[in-house]
Amino acid sequence: MSASPSAQAQLRGHGGPVRALAISADGTRAVSGSFDTAAIRWSLERNAAEQVLRFHDGAVNAVAILKDGRIVTAGEDARIAISKPGEPQPSAVLTGHRRAV
């Protein structure tokens, strides 16, 4: 039996368990969402956090990276936020859900 491969990098930054992870189509970026109400945009080339997004009132349950680089997060607060890289606040917020997304 062969040994399991080890991780190439370990990214740390959340204050609670990660609930969601998305990788960009080109494999250079990742976004993670956590119980700590934050989403973090990571550079996989530098193994470093590039941006911490704090918008949701509750856990971030889902994340996505759109083709144009925007980040989508969905949370316990029943909101979906769309953020541009480097912008501190979402450029759009979708509401209407009655419960966590």
Beta strands, then each sheet from edge to edge (+ up, - down):
strand 1: 18-23
strand 2: 29-34
strand 3: 38-43
strand 4: 48-54
strand 5: 60-65
strand 6: 71-75
strand 7: 80-83
strand 8: 92-94
sheet 1: 1+ 2- 3+ 4-
sheet 2: 5+ 6- 7+ 8-
end
